Amino acid sequence: MNTKLQLPLQTGSLIIGFMVWVLISSLIPNIKEDIHLSSNEVAIVTAVPVILGSLLRILLGFWTNRFGARLLFFVSFLVLLFPVFYLSIADSLTDLIIGGLILGLGGAVFSIGVTSLPKYYPKEKHGFVNGIYGAGNIGTAITSFSAPILANTIGWENTVRLFLIPLLLFALLNFIFGDRKEPKVNNSMIGQFKSVYTNEKLWFLSLFYFVTFGSFVAFTVYLPNFLVSNFGLTSVDAGMRTAGFISLATFLRPVGGWLGDKFNPFLILFLVFNGLTFSGVLLSFTPNITLYTIGCLTVAFCAGIGNGAVFKFVPYYFSKQAGISNGIVSAMGGLGGFFPPIVLSIVFNITGHYAIGFMSLAMFALASSIIVVWMYYMERLSLETKIIQSVAQGMMVTNKNGTIEKVNEAFTRVTGYTSEEVVGKKPSILRSGKHDKSFYDKMWESIHHKGYWQGEIWNKRKNNELIKEWLTINEVKDEAGEVRYYLGLFSDMNEGTSRS
């Protein structure tokens, strides 16, 4: 029963974490009325919570595998009580930066659930489960919508203090209902990192999440102030529009995970990044509020689907290093939300518009789309290689000129030759000398006329021992009907293997 509570409990915990994570960006129009801030200072203050929220994800992901989600959520929410209260009495830029830095822990708790929850479900449900958990992003929408309204009624300082209540509540809930028996892994962090950092898939997935989650976070912290400053909206109206953006992206996250489970996740990401490319180009032309709304909602749609689909891949590729891998990918996503607001502010101060900043989103998304295509074909090639290696019979592939291009492990087991020793050479390296020229002439005549030959043949191992084999040779043709390869399958008849 306790294990069934973990998904709703951890999803609720993520909601609370994200609610406090975006407190500053949601209330910045109100805070600016009491604390004077320049546009660059606003960009820094709203981006600062993302720093710790990104970097700590690596540690929290690793620690979750070691100590469990129950302890990590409990301690995190107790720590968050300090920055929330400190912000409620802030009266300077320095106070906002200090409080905002530690407030980033609210965003870092994301790594806890994506590492813990897959332990309770089979792999074919990981995308959907992580998507459900990721829907905890709705916490940012709750704050973006409610905080400005409350601030206009009771003041922004008292509004901030209200968030102490859910933090205390969920710290208690995790302590009581968190799973004390969660499976744990006690590996060294350095060892885990060394086992994954050379794998290019980890960094490709980090780039994908940098773009999808980064765009989600960037627009979340950037929209409230931008809509007020550029389109003259009220803080409440800007908050409601931001909440709509967040809600759309959040509710689509489980859909992205489900799509990744049911269909080809590479195709899903390809469509996502092409959609983000379109949005970046549209927004770069500084459109009116209508076109701007279309561009932002397209970003929300694509980011939501993409966020869910990316985390279909992480447990698939790194099931044994889930903690550190989830942490790194999550951290890169958070950093993707840190830089855009600052870049947009700097670009605007230099050029007077945001075109270059939004075009950067389009370029990153387009590059990610190309990498997705490359990964898809590399995955197919990897699968074909695994199939070849798993065949029990010896296998040799030559080009049309008879030069060996690939052999499998069974080939090495039967003949004694490794792949490095035979690739680039001719199959004659295996000839035993027991067959005359007419034997091979008849073999090739059959191959050219029938497309295949099969029969008994004597060959020679690397140690010069003669072996009797059952051999089948087939032509492999391209779409034009031209022979591209020859495929040979053979088995040692002395081992009693079945004829093929």
C-alpha positions as CSV (number, residue, x, y, z in Angstrom):
1,M,0.0,0.0,0.0
2,N,2.9,2.4,0.9
3,T,4.4,1.9,-2.5
4,K,1.2,3.0,-4.3
5,L,1.3,6.3,-2.4
6,Q,4.7,7.2,-3.8
7,L,3.6,8.6,-7.1
8,P,0.9,10.9,-5.7
9,L,3.1,11.9,-2.7
10,Q,6.2,12.7,-4.8
11,T,4.1,14.4,-7.5
12,G,2.5,16.6,-4.8
13,S,6.0,17.3,-3.3
14,L,7.2,18.4,-6.7
15,I,4.2,20.8,-7.0
16,I,5.2,22.4,-3.7
17,G,8.9,22.6,-4.7
18,F,8.1,24.3,-7.9
19,M,5.6,26.6,-6.2
20,V,8.3,28.2,-4.1
21,W,10.9,28.0,-6.9
22,V,9.2,30.7,-8.9
23,L,8.1,33.0,-6.1
24,I,10.5,35.8,-7.1
25,S,9.7,35.8,-10.8
26,S,5.9,35.7,-10.1
27,L,6.1,38.6,-7.7
28,I,8.8,40.7,-9.3
29,P,6.3,43.4,-10.6
30,N,5.2,43.8,-7.0
31,I,8.7,43.6,-5.5
32,K,10.0,46.3,-7.9
33,E,7.5,48.8,-6.3
34,D,9.4,48.5,-3.0
35,I,12.9,47.6,-4.1
36,H,14.3,49.6,-7.1
37,L,15.8,47.2,-9.7
38,S,17.1,47.9,-13.2
39,S,16.1,45.7,-16.1
40,N,19.4,43.8,-15.9
41,E,19.0,43.3,-12.1
42,V,15.5,42.0,-12.7
43,A,16.9,39.5,-15.2
44,I,19.6,38.4,-12.7
45,V,17.2,38.2,-9.7
46,T,14.7,36.0,-11.6
47,A,17.4,33.8,-13.0
48,V,19.4,33.2,-9.8
49,P,17.0,30.5,-8.3
50,V,17.6,28.5,-11.4
51,I,21.4,28.2,-10.7
52,L,21.2,26.1,-7.5
53,G,18.0,24.5,-8.8
54,S,20.0,23.2,-11.7
55,L,23.4,22.2,-10.2
56,L,21.9,20.6,-7.1
57,R,19.9,18.2,-9.3
58,I,23.0,16.2,-9.9
59,L,23.6,15.7,-6.2
60,L,19.9,15.1,-5.3
61,G,19.6,12.5,-8.1
62,F,22.7,10.6,-6.8
63,W,21.6,10.9,-3.1
64,T,18.1,9.6,-3.9
65,N,19.7,6.4,-5.0
66,R,21.7,6.2,-1.8
67,F,19.3,7.6,0.8
68,G,15.8,7.3,-0.8
69,A,13.2,9.9,-1.7
70,R,11.6,10.1,1.7
71,L,14.7,11.6,3.4
72,L,15.6,13.8,0.5
73,F,12.1,15.5,0.3
74,F,11.9,15.8,4.1
75,V,15.3,17.6,4.4
76,S,14.8,19.7,1.3
77,F,11.5,21.2,2.5
78,L,12.9,21.9,6.0
79,V,15.9,23.8,4.3
80,L,13.5,25.7,2.1
81,L,11.8,27.3,5.1
82,F,14.8,29.6,5.5
83,P,14.9,31.3,2.1
84,V,11.2,31.7,1.9
85,F,11.1,33.5,5.3
86,Y,14.2,35.5,4.4
87,L,12.6,36.7,1.2
88,S,9.6,37.9,3.1
89,I,11.8,40.4,4.9
90,A,14.1,41.3,2.0
91,D,14.7,45.0,1.3
92,S,17.6,45.0,-1.1
93,L,19.0,43.4,-4.2
94,T,21.5,41.5,-2.1
95,D,18.7,40.0,0.0
96,L,16.8,38.9,-3.2
97,I,19.9,37.2,-4.6
98,I,20.8,35.4,-1.3
99,G,17.2,34.2,-0.8
100,G,16.8,33.4,-4.5
101,L,19.9,31.3,-4.6
102,I,18.8,28.9,-1.8
103,L,15.3,29.0,-3.1
104,G,16.7,27.1,-6.1
105,L,16.5,24.0,-4.0
106,G,12.8,24.0,-4.8
107,G,13.5,23.3,-8.4
108,A,16.3,20.8,-7.6
109,V,13.8,18.3,-6.0
110,F,12.7,17.3,-9.5
111,S,15.7,14.9,-9.6
112,I,14.3,13.0,-6.6
113,G,11.2,11.7,-8.2
114,V,12.6,10.9,-11.6
115,T,15.2,8.7,-9.9
116,S,12.9,7.1,-7.3
117,L,9.6,6.4,-9.1
118,P,10.9,4.2,-11.9
119,K,11.9,1.7,-9.3
120,Y,8.2,0.9,-8.7
121,Y,7.2,0.4,-12.3
122,P,8.1,-1.7,-15.4
123,K,10.2,-0.1,-18.1
124,E,7.3,0.2,-20.6
125,K,5.6,2.6,-18.1
126,H,8.6,4.7,-17.3
127,G,7.8,7.4,-19.8
128,F,4.2,7.8,-18.6
129,V,5.1,7.6,-14.9
130,N,7.8,10.3,-15.2
131,G,5.4,12.3,-17.2
132,I,2.8,12.2,-14.4
133,Y,5.4,13.2,-11.9
134,G,6.7,15.9,-14.2
135,A,3.2,17.3,-14.2
136,G,4.2,18.7,-10.9
137,N,5.4,21.6,-13.0
138,I,1.9,22.9,-12.4
139,G,3.2,24.3,-9.1
140,T,4.8,27.1,-11.1
141,A,1.4,27.9,-12.7
142,I,-0.3,27.9,-9.3
143,T,2.2,30.5,-8.0
144,S,2.2,32.6,-11.2
145,F,-1.6,32.8,-11.1
146,S,-2.2,33.2,-7.3
147,A,0.8,35.1,-6.0
148,P,0.1,38.4,-7.8
149,I,-3.6,38.3,-6.8
150,L,-2.7,37.7,-3.1
151,A,0.1,40.3,-3.3
152,N,-2.5,42.9,-4.4
153,T,-4.6,42.0,-1.4
154,I,-2.2,41.3,1.5
155,G,1.1,42.5,0.2
156,W,3.9,40.5,-1.4
157,E,5.7,40.0,1.9
158,N,2.8,38.2,3.5
159,T,2.2,36.3,0.3
160,V,5.7,34.9,0.5
161,R,5.1,33.9,4.2
162,L,2.0,31.9,3.2
163,F,4.2,29.4,1.3
164,L,5.8,28.3,4.6
165,I,2.6,26.4,5.4
166,P,2.7,23.9,2.4
167,L,6.4,23.4,2.9
168,L,5.9,22.3,6.6
169,L,2.9,20.2,5.6
170,F,4.7,18.2,2.9
171,A,7.8,17.8,5.0
172,L,5.6,16.0,7.5
173,L,3.8,14.0,4.9
174,N,7.0,12.7,3.4
175,F,8.3,11.8,6.9
176,I,5.2,9.8,7.7
177,F,4.2,8.2,4.3
178,G,7.5,8.1,2.4
179,D,8.8,4.7,1.6
180,R,11.4,3.6,4.2
181,K,12.1,0.4,2.2
182,E,12.8,2.0,-1.1
183,P,15.6,0.1,-3.0
184,K,18.9,1.9,-2.6
185,V,22.2,1.8,-4.4
186,N,25.4,2.6,-2.5
187,N,27.9,3.4,-5.3
188,S,30.5,6.2,-5.3
189,M,29.5,9.3,-7.1
190,I,32.8,9.5,-9.0
191,G,32.5,5.9,-10.1
192,Q,28.9,6.5,-11.3
193,F,30.0,9.7,-13.2
194,K,33.0,7.9,-14.8
195,S,30.6,5.2,-16.1
196,V,28.4,7.6,-18.0
197,Y,30.3,10.8,-18.9
198,T,32.0,9.3,-22.0
199,N,28.6,8.2,-23.4
200,E,27.5,10.7,-26.0
201,K,23.9,9.8,-25.5
202,L,24.0,11.4,-22.0
203,W,25.1,14.7,-23.5
204,F,22.6,14.6,-26.4
205,L,19.8,14.0,-23.9
206,S,21.1,16.8,-21.8
207,L,21.0,19.1,-24.9
208,F,17.4,18.0,-25.6
209,Y,16.3,18.8,-22.1
210,F,18.3,22.0,-22.1
211,V,16.1,23.1,-25.0
212,T,12.7,21.7,-23.9
213,F,12.8,22.2,-20.1
214,G,15.0,25.3,-20.5
215,S,12.5,27.0,-22.7
216,F,9.7,26.1,-20.3
217,V,11.6,27.6,-17.3
218,A,12.9,30.6,-19.2
219,F,9.4,31.6,-20.4
220,T,8.0,30.9,-16.9
221,V,10.4,33.4,-15.2
222,Y,10.6,35.8,-18.2
223,L,6.9,36.2,-19.1
224,P,5.5,38.0,-16.1
225,N,7.8,41.0,-16.3
226,F,8.1,41.0,-20.1
227,L,4.3,41.1,-20.6
228,V,4.0,44.0,-18.2
229,S,7.0,46.0,-19.6
230,N,6.4,45.4,-23.3
231,F,2.7,45.1,-23.8
232,G,1.5,47.2,-20.8
233,L,-0.5,44.4,-19.2
234,T,-1.3,44.4,-15.5
235,S,0.6,42.1,-13.2
236,V,-2.5,40.0,-12.6
237,D,-3.2,39.7,-16.3
238,A,0.4,38.8,-17.0
239,G,0.3,36.3,-14.2
240,M,-2.8,34.6,-15.6
241,R,-1.3,34.4,-19.1
242,T,1.9,32.9,-17.6
243,A,-0.2,30.4,-15.7
244,G,-1.9,29.5,-19.0
245,F,1.5,28.9,-20.6
246,I,2.7,26.8,-17.6
247,S,-0.6,24.8,-17.4
248,L,-0.5,23.8,-21.1
249,A,3.1,22.7,-20.9
250,T,2.5,20.8,-17.6
251,F,-0.6,18.9,-18.7
252,L,1.1,17.9,-21.9
253,R,4.1,16.4,-20.2
254,P,2.4,13.1,-19.3
255,V,1.1,13.0,-22.8
256,G,4.7,13.3,-24.1
257,G,5.7,10.4,-21.8
258,W,2.8,8.3,-23.0
259,L,3.6,9.1,-26.6
260,G,7.2,8.1,-26.0
261,D,6.0,4.7,-24.5
262,K,3.5,4.0,-27.3
263,F,5.3,5.3,-30.4
264,N,8.8,6.0,-31.7
265,P,10.2,8.5,-29.2
266,F,12.7,9.7,-31.8
267,L,9.8,10.8,-34.1
268,I,8.1,12.6,-31.2
269,L,11.3,14.6,-30.4
270,F,11.9,15.4,-34.1
271,L,8.4,17.0,-34.3
272,V,8.9,18.8,-31.0
273,F,12.2,20.4,-32.1
274,N,10.8,21.4,-35.4
275,G,7.9,23.1,-33.6
276,L,10.2,25.0,-31.3
277,T,12.2,26.1,-34.4
278,F,9.1,27.6,-35.9
279,S,8.2,29.3,-32.6
280,G,11.7,30.8,-32.2
281,V,11.5,32.3,-35.8
282,L,8.0,33.7,-35.2
283,L,8.9,35.3,-31.9
284,S,12.1,36.8,-33.3
285,F,10.1,39.1,-35.5
286,T,8.7,41.0,-32.4
287,P,5.0,40.3,-33.3
288,N,1.9,41.9,-31.8
289,I,0.3,40.4,-28.8
290,T,-1.8,37.9,-30.9
291,L,1.1,36.4,-32.8
292,Y,3.2,36.5,-29.7
293,T,0.6,34.5,-27.9
294,I,0.6,31.9,-30.7
295,G,4.3,31.7,-30.5
296,C,4.4,31.2,-26.8
297,L,1.6,28.6,-26.8
298,T,3.5,26.7,-29.5
299,V,6.5,26.7,-27.2
300,A,4.4,25.5,-24.3
301,F,2.9,22.7,-26.5
302,C,6.3,21.5,-27.8
303,A,8.1,21.9,-24.5
304,G,5.5,20.0,-22.6
305,I,5.5,17.0,-25.0
306,G,9.3,17.2,-25.2
307,N,9.9,17.2,-21.5
308,G,7.9,14.0,-21.2
309,A,9.5,12.3,-24.1
310,V,13.1,13.0,-23.1
311,F,12.8,11.2,-19.8
312,K,11.6,8.1,-21.7
313,F,15.2,7.7,-22.9
314,V,17.1,8.2,-19.6
315,P,16.1,5.0,-17.8
316,Y,16.2,3.2,-21.1
317,Y,19.9,4.0,-21.7
318,F,21.1,4.3,-18.1
319,S,19.1,2.0,-15.9
320,K,22.1,1.1,-13.8
321,Q,23.2,4.7,-13.4
322,A,19.8,6.3,-13.1
323,G,20.6,8.6,-10.2
324,I,23.6,10.4,-11.7
325,S,22.2,10.4,-15.2
326,N,18.8,11.8,-14.2
327,G,20.7,14.5,-12.2
328,I,22.9,15.5,-15.1
329,V,20.1,15.7,-17.6
330,S,17.8,17.5,-15.2
331,A,20.6,20.0,-14.3
332,M,21.2,20.8,-17.9
333,G,17.5,21.5,-18.3
334,G,17.6,23.9,-15.4
335,L,20.6,25.7,-16.8
336,G,18.6,26.0,-20.0
337,G,16.2,28.2,-18.1
338,F,19.0,30.3,-16.4
339,F,20.7,31.8,-19.4
340,P,17.8,32.8,-21.8
341,P,16.4,35.6,-19.6
342,I,19.8,37.1,-19.0
343,V,20.7,36.8,-22.7
344,L,17.4,38.3,-23.8
345,S,17.9,41.3,-21.4
346,I,21.5,41.9,-22.7
347,V,20.4,41.6,-26.3
348,F,17.6,44.1,-25.8
349,N,19.9,46.6,-24.1
350,I,22.3,46.4,-27.0
351,T,19.9,46.1,-30.0
352,G,16.6,47.4,-28.7
353,H,14.7,44.2,-29.6
354,Y,14.7,40.5,-28.7
355,A,15.1,39.0,-32.2
356,I,18.6,37.5,-31.7
357,G,17.6,35.9,-28.4
358,F,14.6,34.2,-29.9
359,M,16.5,33.2,-33.0
360,S,19.0,31.4,-30.7
361,L,16.1,29.2,-29.5
362,A,15.3,28.3,-33.1
363,M,19.0,27.5,-33.8
364,F,19.3,25.2,-30.8
365,A,16.0,23.5,-31.6
366,L,17.1,22.9,-35.2
367,A,20.4,21.5,-34.1
368,S,18.6,19.2,-31.7
369,S,16.3,18.0,-34.5
370,I,19.3,17.0,-36.6
371,I,20.9,15.1,-33.7
372,V,17.6,13.2,-33.1
373,V,17.7,12.0,-36.7
374,W,21.3,10.9,-36.3
375,M,20.6,9.1,-33.1
376,Y,17.6,7.3,-34.7
377,Y,19.8,5.9,-37.5
378,M,22.6,5.1,-35.0
379,E,20.1,3.2,-32.9
380,R,19.0,1.2,-35.9
381,L,22.6,0.4,-36.8
382,S,23.3,-0.6,-33.2
383,L,20.3,-2.9,-33.2
384,E,21.5,-4.6,-36.4
385,T,24.9,-5.1,-34.9
386,K,23.4,-6.7,-31.8
387,I,21.3,-9.0,-34.0
388,I,24.4,-10.1,-35.9
389,Q,26.4,-10.7,-32.7
390,S,23.6,-12.7,-31.2
391,V,23.3,-15.2,-34.1
392,A,24.6,-18.6,-32.8
393,Q,26.1,-19.5,-36.2
394,G,29.3,-18.0,-37.5
395,M,28.6,-15.1,-39.8
396,M,30.8,-13.3,-42.3
397,V,29.8,-10.3,-44.5
398,T,31.9,-9.4,-47.6
399,N,31.5,-6.7,-50.1
400,K,30.8,-7.5,-53.8
401,N,34.6,-7.8,-54.4
402,G,34.9,-10.5,-51.7
403,T,36.6,-8.4,-49.0
404,I,35.5,-9.2,-45.5
405,E,33.7,-6.3,-43.8
406,K,32.1,-7.8,-40.7
407,V,32.1,-11.0,-38.7
408,N,30.3,-11.9,-35.4
409,E,31.4,-13.5,-32.1
410,A,30.4,-17.0,-33.3
411,F,32.8,-16.6,-36.2
412,T,35.7,-16.0,-33.7
413,R,34.6,-18.9,-31.6
414,V,34.6,-21.4,-34.5
415,T,37.6,-20.1,-36.5
416,G,39.8,-18.6,-33.8
417,Y,40.2,-15.4,-35.8
418,T,39.1,-12.0,-34.2
419,S,37.4,-9.3,-36.2
420,E,40.5,-7.2,-36.3
421,E,42.5,-10.1,-37.9
422,V,40.1,-10.8,-40.8
423,V,38.3,-7.5,-41.7
424,G,39.8,-6.2,-44.9
425,K,41.1,-9.6,-46.0
426,K,39.7,-12.3,-48.3
427,P,37.7,-15.4,-47.1
428,S,40.5,-17.5,-48.7
429,I,42.3,-17.1,-45.3
430,L,40.1,-20.0,-44.2
431,R,40.7,-22.3,-47.1
432,S,41.8,-25.8,-46.0
433,G,43.3,-27.0,-49.4
434,K,41.0,-30.0,-49.5
435,H,38.9,-28.6,-52.3
436,D,40.0,-27.9,-55.9
437,K,39.2,-25.0,-58.2
438,S,36.2,-26.7,-59.7
439,F,34.5,-26.9,-56.3
440,Y,34.7,-23.1,-55.8
441,D,33.7,-22.5,-59.5
442,K,30.5,-24.5,-59.0
443,M,29.8,-22.7,-55.7
444,W,30.0,-19.3,-57.3
445,E,28.0,-20.5,-60.4
446,S,25.2,-21.4,-58.0
447,I,25.4,-18.1,-56.2
448,H,25.2,-16.1,-59.4
449,H,22.3,-18.1,-60.8
450,K,20.3,-19.0,-57.8
451,G,21.4,-16.2,-55.4
452,Y,22.7,-18.7,-52.8
453,W,24.8,-21.8,-52.2
454,Q,24.7,-24.2,-49.3
455,G,26.6,-27.4,-48.5
456,E,29.4,-29.1,-46.6
457,I,32.9,-27.5,-46.8
458,W,36.3,-28.1,-45.1
459,N,37.9,-24.9,-43.7
460,K,40.9,-24.2,-41.5
461,R,41.0,-22.6,-38.1
462,K,43.7,-20.1,-37.1
463,N,45.6,-22.9,-35.4
464,N,45.6,-24.8,-38.8
465,E,43.2,-27.4,-37.4
466,L,40.7,-28.5,-40.2
467,I,37.0,-28.2,-39.5
468,K,34.0,-29.6,-41.4
469,E,31.3,-26.9,-41.7
470,W,27.8,-26.5,-43.1
471,L,27.9,-23.3,-45.0
472,T,25.2,-21.1,-46.6
473,I,26.2,-18.1,-48.8
474,N,23.5,-15.6,-49.9
475,E,23.6,-12.6,-52.2
476,V,22.4,-9.3,-50.6
477,K,21.1,-6.9,-53.2
478,D,20.1,-3.2,-53.0
479,E,16.8,-1.6,-54.2
480,A,18.2,-1.5,-57.8
481,G,18.8,-5.3,-57.7
482,E,22.6,-4.9,-57.7
483,V,24.6,-7.2,-55.5
484,R,26.1,-5.2,-52.6
485,Y,27.2,-7.9,-50.2
486,Y,27.6,-11.6,-49.7
487,L,26.5,-13.1,-46.4
488,G,27.9,-16.4,-45.2
489,L,26.5,-18.4,-42.3
490,F,28.3,-21.6,-41.1
491,S,28.4,-24.0,-38.2
492,D,30.9,-26.5,-37.0
493,M,29.4,-29.9,-37.9
494,N,31.6,-31.6,-35.4
495,E,29.8,-29.7,-32.6
496,G,26.5,-31.2,-33.6
497,T,24.9,-27.9,-34.4
498,S,21.8,-28.0,-36.5
499,R,22.0,-27.5,-40.2
500,S,20.6,-24.3,-41.5
